[in-house]
Amino acid sequence: MSRVLRCAACARRIKPHHPHIGVEDLETGREFSYHVGPGCQERAAEETAARLERGKVYVLHHYHSSTCPDKVPGFGCAGGCFDAPMAVAN
């Protein structure tokens, strides 16, 4: 049985056909997922900036929709999953 993903910003379910981003703490393996929508991306950046700890390593993953037609999708993919990133936390 697969785990149901919920957006950490709006608490709504992230469905397989929704592109989303994930911020992973490599030490603990814990990942926070967010919808790609502008409101959720902005909150993701704010929450991530508050959560970052000195000396730890974090990875930002971008997960394309299950219907994305690109074989090797990235920013500006043919499916429109990640056309314009709204915010990035550093």
TORBA-465117 format. One record per atom (N, C-alpha, C): residue number from 1; residue in three letters; atom name; x, y, z. Coordinates in nm, 3 decimals, always signed. Example, Ala and Ser with C-alpha at 12.3 -4.5 7.8 and 13.67 -1.06 7.14 Angstrom:
# residues 2
<rec 1,"ALA","N",<+1.319,-0.569,+0.780>>;
<rec 1,"ALA","CA",<+1.230,-0.450,+0.780>>;
<rec 1,"ALA","C",<+1.320,-0.330,+0.780>>;
<rec 2,"SER","N",<+1.285,-0.225,+0.708>>;
<rec 2,"SER","CA",<+1.367,-0.106,+0.714>>;
<rec 2,"SER","C",<+1.290,+0.003,+0.787>>;
This chain:
# residues 90
<rec 1,"MET","N",<+0.084,-0.116,+0.000>>;
<rec 1,"MET","CA",<+0.000,+0.000,+0.000>>;
<rec 1,"MET","C",<+0.090,+0.125,+0.000>>;
<rec 2,"SER","N",<+0.061,+0.221,-0.086>>;
<rec 2,"SER","CA",<+0.144,+0.340,-0.093>>;
<rec 2,"SER","C",<+0.095,+0.446,+0.006>>;
<rec 3,"ARG","N",<+0.186,+0.529,+0.047>>;
<rec 3,"ARG","CA",<+0.158,+0.635,+0.143>>;
<rec 3,"ARG","C",<+0.086,+0.750,+0.073>>;
<rec 4,"VAL","N",<-0.012,+0.808,+0.138>>;
<rec 4,"VAL","CA",<-0.083,+0.924,+0.084>>;
<rec 4,"VAL","C",<-0.001,+1.048,+0.114>>;
<rec 5,"LEU","N",<+0.038,+1.121,+0.008>>;
<rec 5,"LEU","CA",<+0.114,+1.244,+0.025>>;
<rec 5,"LEU","C",<+0.020,+1.360,+0.051>>;
<rec 6,"ARG","N",<+0.055,+1.443,+0.147>>;
<rec 6,"ARG","CA",<-0.021,+1.565,+0.176>>;
<rec 6,"ARG","C",<+0.073,+1.684,+0.166>>;
<rec 7,"CYS","N",<+0.023,+1.792,+0.113>>;
<rec 7,"CYS","CA",<+0.100,+1.915,+0.102>>;
<rec 7,"CYS","C",<+0.119,+1.973,+0.242>>;
<rec 8,"ALA","N",<+0.242,+2.002,+0.278>>;
<rec 8,"ALA","CA",<+0.271,+2.058,+0.410>>;
<rec 8,"ALA","C",<+0.220,+2.201,+0.425>>;
<rec 9,"ALA","N",<+0.192,+2.268,+0.313>>;
<rec 9,"ALA","CA",<+0.143,+2.406,+0.319>>;
<rec 9,"ALA","C",<-0.008,+2.414,+0.333>>;
<rec 10,"CYS","N",<-0.081,+2.338,+0.252>>;
<rec 10,"CYS","CA",<-0.228,+2.349,+0.251>>;
<rec 10,"CYS","C",<-0.298,+2.227,+0.308>>;
<rec 11,"ALA","N",<-0.224,+2.119,+0.336>>;
<rec 11,"ALA","CA",<-0.274,+1.994,+0.392>>;
<rec 11,"ALA","C",<-0.365,+1.915,+0.298>>;
<rec 12,"ARG","N",<-0.378,+1.960,+0.173>>;
<rec 12,"ARG","CA",<-0.457,+1.882,+0.077>>;
<rec 12,"ARG","C",<-0.371,+1.771,+0.018>>;
<rec 13,"ARG","N",<-0.437,+1.667,-0.030>>;
<rec 13,"ARG","CA",<-0.369,+1.551,-0.086>>;
<rec 13,"ARG","C",<-0.295,+1.587,-0.215>>;
<rec 14,"ILE","N",<-0.178,+1.530,-0.234>>;
<rec 14,"ILE","CA",<-0.103,+1.544,-0.359>>;
<rec 14,"ILE","C",<-0.129,+1.417,-0.438>>;
<rec 15,"LYS","N",<-0.203,+1.431,-0.546>>;
<rec 15,"LYS","CA",<-0.239,+1.315,-0.629>>;
<rec 15,"LYS","C",<-0.128,+1.286,-0.730>>;
<rec 16,"PRO","N",<-0.123,+1.163,-0.785>>;
<rec 16,"PRO","CA",<-0.017,+1.127,-0.879>>;
<rec 16,"PRO","C",<-0.009,+1.218,-1.002>>;
<rec 17,"HIS","N",<-0.120,+1.277,-1.042>>;
<rec 17,"HIS","CA",<-0.116,+1.365,-1.159>>;
<rec 17,"HIS","C",<-0.083,+1.510,-1.122>>;
<rec 18,"HIS","N",<-0.051,+1.536,-0.995>>;
<rec 18,"HIS","CA",<-0.008,+1.668,-0.950>>;
<rec 18,"HIS","C",<+0.145,+1.673,-0.943>>;
<rec 19,"PRO","N",<+0.208,+1.764,-1.014>>;
<rec 19,"PRO","CA",<+0.352,+1.781,-0.990>>;
<rec 19,"PRO","C",<+0.370,+1.839,-0.850>>;
<rec 20,"HIS","N",<+0.480,+1.806,-0.785>>;
<rec 20,"HIS","CA",<+0.505,+1.860,-0.651>>;
<rec 20,"HIS","C",<+0.653,+1.867,-0.624>>;
<rec 21,"ILE","N",<+0.689,+1.940,-0.518>>;
<rec 21,"ILE","CA",<+0.828,+1.949,-0.476>>;
<rec 21,"ILE","C",<+0.842,+1.884,-0.339>>;
<rec 22,"GLY","N",<+0.961,+1.836,-0.312>>;
<rec 22,"GLY","CA",<+0.989,+1.776,-0.182>>;
<rec 22,"GLY","C",<+1.120,+1.829,-0.129>>;
<rec 23,"VAL","N",<+1.124,+1.861,-0.001>>;
<rec 23,"VAL","CA",<+1.247,+1.906,+0.066>>;
<rec 23,"VAL","C",<+1.284,+1.795,+0.164>>;
<rec 24,"GLU","N",<+1.399,+1.731,+0.138>>;
<rec 24,"GLU","CA",<+1.440,+1.614,+0.217>>;
<rec 24,"GLU","C",<+1.560,+1.646,+0.305>>;
<rec 25,"ASP","N",<+1.552,+1.606,+0.430>>;
<rec 25,"ASP","CA",<+1.665,+1.612,+0.523>>;
<rec 25,"ASP","C",<+1.740,+1.480,+0.505>>;
<rec 26,"LEU","N",<+1.861,+1.487,+0.450>>;
<rec 26,"LEU","CA",<+1.934,+1.363,+0.419>>;
<rec 26,"LEU","C",<+1.972,+1.282,+0.542>>;
<rec 27,"GLU","N",<+1.993,+1.348,+0.655>>;
<rec 27,"GLU","CA",<+2.032,+1.276,+0.777>>;
<rec 27,"GLU","C",<+1.918,+1.189,+0.828>>;
<rec 28,"THR","N",<+1.798,+1.243,+0.833>>;
<rec 28,"THR","CA",<+1.683,+1.170,+0.888>>;
<rec 28,"THR","C",<+1.601,+1.100,+0.781>>;
<rec 29,"GLY","N",<+1.613,+1.145,+0.656>>;
<rec 29,"GLY","CA",<+1.532,+1.088,+0.548>>;
<rec 29,"GLY","C",<+1.391,+1.145,+0.543>>;
<rec 30,"ARG","N",<+1.361,+1.239,+0.631>>;
<rec 30,"ARG","CA",<+1.227,+1.299,+0.634>>;
<rec 30,"ARG","C",<+1.213,+1.398,+0.518>>;
<rec 31,"GLU","N",<+1.100,+1.389,+0.450>>;
<rec 31,"GLU","CA",<+1.076,+1.476,+0.335>>;
<rec 31,"GLU","C",<+0.941,+1.547,+0.351>>;
<rec 32,"PHE","N",<+0.942,+1.676,+0.327>>;
<rec 32,"PHE","CA",<+0.820,+1.756,+0.329>>;
<rec 32,"PHE","C",<+0.782,+1.785,+0.185>>;
<rec 33,"SER","N",<+0.658,+1.756,+0.148>>;
<rec 33,"SER","CA",<+0.611,+1.774,+0.010>>;
<rec 33,"SER","C",<+0.516,+1.892,+0.000>>;
<rec 34,"TYR","N",<+0.522,+1.960,-0.115>>;
<rec 34,"TYR","CA",<+0.440,+2.078,-0.140>>;
<rec 34,"TYR","C",<+0.388,+2.077,-0.283>>;
<rec 35,"HIS","N",<+0.264,+2.127,-0.301>>;
<rec 35,"HIS","CA",<+0.212,+2.147,-0.437>>;
<rec 35,"HIS","C",<+0.298,+2.250,-0.510>>;
<rec 36,"VAL","N",<+0.289,+2.251,-0.642>>;
<rec 36,"VAL","CA",<+0.366,+2.344,-0.723>>;
<rec 36,"VAL","C",<+0.299,+2.481,-0.731>>;
<rec 37,"GLY","N",<+0.174,+2.493,-0.691>>;
<rec 37,"GLY","CA",<+0.102,+2.621,-0.699>>;
<rec 37,"GLY","C",<+0.176,+2.733,-0.627>>;
<rec 38,"PRO","N",<+0.156,+2.857,-0.671>>;
<rec 38,"PRO","CA",<+0.231,+2.971,-0.616>>;
<rec 38,"PRO","C",<+0.220,+2.985,-0.463>>;
<rec 39,"GLY","N",<+0.102,+2.969,-0.406>>;
<rec 39,"GLY","CA",<+0.086,+2.982,-0.262>>;
<rec 39,"GLY","C",<+0.163,+2.877,-0.185>>;
<rec 40,"CYS","N",<+0.155,+2.754,-0.232>>;
<rec 40,"CYS","CA",<+0.225,+2.644,-0.164>>;
<rec 40,"CYS","C",<+0.376,+2.656,-0.182>>;
<rec 41,"GLN","N",<+0.423,+2.700,-0.301>>;
<rec 41,"GLN","CA",<+0.567,+2.717,-0.322>>;
<rec 41,"GLN","C",<+0.624,+2.825,-0.233>>;
<rec 42,"GLU","N",<+0.550,+2.934,-0.218>>;
<rec 42,"GLU","CA",<+0.597,+3.043,-0.133>>;
<rec 42,"GLU","C",<+0.607,+2.996,+0.012>>;
<rec 43,"ARG","N",<+0.505,+2.926,+0.057>>;
<rec 43,"ARG","CA",<+0.507,+2.875,+0.195>>;
<rec 43,"ARG","C",<+0.618,+2.771,+0.213>>;
<rec 44,"ALA","N",<+0.643,+2.690,+0.109>>;
<rec 44,"ALA","CA",<+0.751,+2.591,+0.115>>;
<rec 44,"ALA","C",<+0.885,+2.660,+0.138>>;
<rec 45,"ALA","N",<+0.909,+2.769,+0.067>>;
<rec 45,"ALA","CA",<+1.035,+2.843,+0.082>>;
<rec 45,"ALA","C",<+1.046,+2.901,+0.223>>;
<rec 46,"GLU","N",<+0.937,+2.958,+0.273>>;
<rec 46,"GLU","CA",<+0.938,+3.017,+0.407>>;
<rec 46,"GLU","C",<+0.962,+2.911,+0.514>>;
<rec 47,"GLU","N",<+0.889,+2.799,+0.505>>;
<rec 47,"GLU","CA",<+0.902,+2.693,+0.605>>;
<rec 47,"GLU","C",<+1.039,+2.627,+0.599>>;
<rec 48,"THR","N",<+1.090,+2.609,+0.478>>;
<rec 48,"THR","CA",<+1.220,+2.546,+0.463>>;
<rec 48,"THR","C",<+1.329,+2.636,+0.520>>;
<rec 49,"ALA","N",<+1.321,+2.766,+0.494>>;
<rec 49,"ALA","CA",<+1.420,+2.859,+0.548>>;
<rec 49,"ALA","C",<+1.419,+2.856,+0.701>>;
<rec 50,"ALA","N",<+1.302,+2.842,+0.761>>;
<rec 50,"ALA","CA",<+1.292,+2.837,+0.907>>;
<rec 50,"ALA","C",<+1.340,+2.703,+0.963>>;
<rec 51,"ARG","N",<+1.328,+2.597,+0.884>>;
<rec 51,"ARG","CA",<+1.360,+2.463,+0.930>>;
<rec 51,"ARG","C",<+1.508,+2.427,+0.913>>;
<rec 52,"LEU","N",<+1.580,+2.493,+0.824>>;
<rec 52,"LEU","CA",<+1.719,+2.458,+0.797>>;
<rec 52,"LEU","C",<+1.807,+2.471,+0.920>>;
<rec 53,"GLU","N",<+1.893,+2.372,+0.938>>;
<rec 53,"GLU","CA",<+1.986,+2.373,+1.050>>;
<rec 53,"GLU","C",<+2.129,+2.376,+0.997>>;
<rec 54,"ARG","N",<+2.213,+2.451,+1.062>>;
<rec 54,"ARG","CA",<+2.353,+2.464,+1.019>>;
<rec 54,"ARG","C",<+2.421,+2.327,+1.023>>;
<rec 55,"GLY","N",<+2.497,+2.296,+0.917>>;
<rec 55,"GLY","CA",<+2.572,+2.172,+0.911>>;
<rec 55,"GLY","C",<+2.495,+2.051,+0.858>>;
<rec 56,"LYS","N",<+2.365,+2.067,+0.830>>;
<rec 56,"LYS","CA",<+2.286,+1.956,+0.776>>;
<rec 56,"LYS","C",<+2.273,+1.973,+0.625>>;
<rec 57,"VAL","N",<+2.248,+1.863,+0.558>>;
<rec 57,"VAL","CA",<+2.234,+1.865,+0.413>>;
<rec 57,"VAL","C",<+2.088,+1.839,+0.375>>;
<rec 58,"TYR","N",<+2.036,+1.922,+0.288>>;
<rec 58,"TYR","CA",<+1.898,+1.910,+0.240>>;
<rec 58,"TYR","C",<+1.899,+1.899,+0.089>>;
<rec 59,"VAL","N",<+1.801,+1.828,+0.036>>;
<rec 59,"VAL","CA",<+1.787,+1.810,-0.108>>;
<rec 59,"VAL","C",<+1.648,+1.855,-0.150>>;
<rec 60,"LEU","N",<+1.641,+1.933,-0.256>>;
<rec 60,"LEU","CA",<+1.513,+1.975,-0.312>>;
<rec 60,"LEU","C",<+1.484,+1.886,-0.432>>;
<rec 61,"HIS","N",<+1.376,+1.809,-0.424>>;
<rec 61,"HIS","CA",<+1.335,+1.720,-0.533>>;
<rec 61,"HIS","C",<+1.219,+1.784,-0.606>>;
<rec 62,"HIS","N",<+1.214,+1.770,-0.737>>;
<rec 62,"HIS","CA",<+1.093,+1.811,-0.808>>;
<rec 62,"HIS","C",<+1.038,+1.687,-0.878>>;
<rec 63,"TYR","N",<+0.913,+1.657,-0.845>>;
<rec 63,"TYR","CA",<+0.845,+1.539,-0.895>>;
<rec 63,"TYR","C",<+0.744,+1.581,-1.001>>;
<rec 64,"HIS","N",<+0.761,+1.530,-1.120>>;
<rec 64,"HIS","CA",<+0.671,+1.565,-1.229>>;
<rec 64,"HIS","C",<+0.544,+1.482,-1.219>>;
<rec 65,"SER","N",<+0.440,+1.529,-1.286>>;
<rec 65,"SER","CA",<+0.313,+1.458,-1.285>>;
<rec 65,"SER","C",<+0.330,+1.322,-1.352>>;
<rec 66,"SER","N",<+0.245,+1.228,-1.314>>;
<rec 66,"SER","CA",<+0.252,+1.094,-1.373>>;
<rec 66,"SER","C",<+0.216,+1.095,-1.520>>;
<rec 67,"THR","N",<+0.159,+1.204,-1.568>>;
<rec 67,"THR","CA",<+0.120,+1.213,-1.710>>;
<rec 67,"THR","C",<+0.217,+1.298,-1.791>>;
<rec 68,"CYS","N",<+0.330,+1.339,-1.733>>;
<rec 68,"CYS","CA",<+0.428,+1.423,-1.803>>;
<rec 68,"CYS","C",<+0.487,+1.345,-1.921>>;
<rec 69,"PRO","N",<+0.481,+1.400,-2.043>>;
<rec 69,"PRO","CA",<+0.528,+1.328,-2.160>>;
<rec 69,"PRO","C",<+0.679,+1.327,-2.180>>;
<rec 70,"ASP","N",<+0.755,+1.410,-2.107>>;
<rec 70,"ASP","CA",<+0.899,+1.415,-2.127>>;
<rec 70,"ASP","C",<+0.966,+1.288,-2.074>>;
<rec 71,"LYS","N",<+1.062,+1.237,-2.151>>;
<rec 71,"LYS","CA",<+1.137,+1.118,-2.108>>;
<rec 71,"LYS","C",<+1.236,+1.154,-1.997>>;
<rec 72,"VAL","N",<+1.297,+1.272,-2.007>>;
<rec 72,"VAL","CA",<+1.389,+1.322,-1.904>>;
<rec 72,"VAL","C",<+1.343,+1.463,-1.868>>;
<rec 73,"PRO","N",<+1.237,+1.473,-1.784>>;
<rec 73,"PRO","CA",<+1.180,+1.604,-1.755>>;
<rec 73,"PRO","C",<+1.268,+1.689,-1.664>>;
<rec 74,"GLY","N",<+1.263,+1.818,-1.684>>;
<rec 74,"GLY","CA",<+1.333,+1.916,-1.601>>;
<rec 74,"GLY","C",<+1.249,+2.041,-1.597>>;
<rec 75,"PHE","N",<+1.310,+2.155,-1.564>>;
<rec 75,"PHE","CA",<+1.236,+2.281,-1.569>>;
<rec 75,"PHE","C",<+1.203,+2.312,-1.714>>;
<rec 76,"GLY","N",<+1.083,+2.362,-1.739>>;
<rec 76,"GLY","CA",<+1.040,+2.392,-1.874>>;
<rec 76,"GLY","C",<+1.003,+2.267,-1.951>>;
<rec 77,"CYS","N",<+0.956,+2.163,-1.883>>;
<rec 77,"CYS","CA",<+0.923,+2.037,-1.950>>;
<rec 77,"CYS","C",<+0.800,+2.052,-2.039>>;
<rec 78,"ALA","N",<+0.781,+1.958,-2.128>>;
<rec 78,"ALA","CA",<+0.669,+1.960,-2.222>>;
<rec 78,"ALA","C",<+0.535,+1.946,-2.151>>;
<rec 79,"GLY","N",<+0.534,+1.887,-2.033>>;
<rec 79,"GLY","CA",<+0.409,+1.870,-1.960>>;
<rec 79,"GLY","C",<+0.368,+1.993,-1.880>>;
<rec 80,"GLY","N",<+0.455,+2.093,-1.874>>;
<rec 80,"GLY","CA",<+0.425,+2.215,-1.801>>;
<rec 80,"GLY","C",<+0.428,+2.199,-1.650>>;
<rec 81,"CYS","N",<+0.496,+2.095,-1.601>>;
<rec 81,"CYS","CA",<+0.499,+2.070,-1.456>>;
<rec 81,"CYS","C",<+0.571,+2.181,-1.380>>;
<rec 82,"PHE","N",<+0.687,+2.222,-1.430>>;
<rec 82,"PHE","CA",<+0.771,+2.319,-1.361>>;
<rec 82,"PHE","C",<+0.818,+2.426,-1.458>>;
<rec 83,"ASP","N",<+0.725,+2.508,-1.504>>;
<rec 83,"ASP","CA",<+0.762,+2.613,-1.600>>;
<rec 83,"ASP","C",<+0.835,+2.729,-1.535>>;
<rec 84,"ALA","N",<+0.788,+2.777,-1.422>>;
<rec 84,"ALA","CA",<+0.847,+2.895,-1.360>>;
<rec 84,"ALA","C",<+0.853,+2.876,-1.208>>;
<rec 85,"PRO","N",<+0.970,+2.838,-1.155>>;
<rec 85,"PRO","CA",<+0.981,+2.823,-1.010>>;
<rec 85,"PRO","C",<+0.949,+2.955,-0.940>>;
<rec 86,"MET","N",<+0.869,+2.949,-0.835>>;
<rec 86,"MET","CA",<+0.826,+3.069,-0.765>>;
<rec 86,"MET","C",<+0.930,+3.115,-0.661>>;
<rec 87,"ALA","N",<+0.991,+3.020,-0.593>>;
<rec 87,"ALA","CA",<+1.083,+3.059,-0.486>>;
<rec 87,"ALA","C",<+1.181,+2.947,-0.457>>;
<rec 88,"VAL","N",<+1.297,+2.982,-0.408>>;
<rec 88,"VAL","CA",<+1.397,+2.883,-0.370>>;
<rec 88,"VAL","C",<+1.455,+2.927,-0.237>>;
<rec 89,"ALA","N",<+1.465,+2.836,-0.145>>;
<rec 89,"ALA","CA",<+1.524,+2.867,-0.014>>;
<rec 89,"ALA","C",<+1.671,+2.828,-0.016>>;
<rec 90,"ASN","N",<+1.755,+2.908,+0.043>>;
<rec 90,"ASN","CA",<+1.896,+2.876,+0.048>>;
<rec 90,"ASN","C",<+1.946,+2.895,+0.189>>;
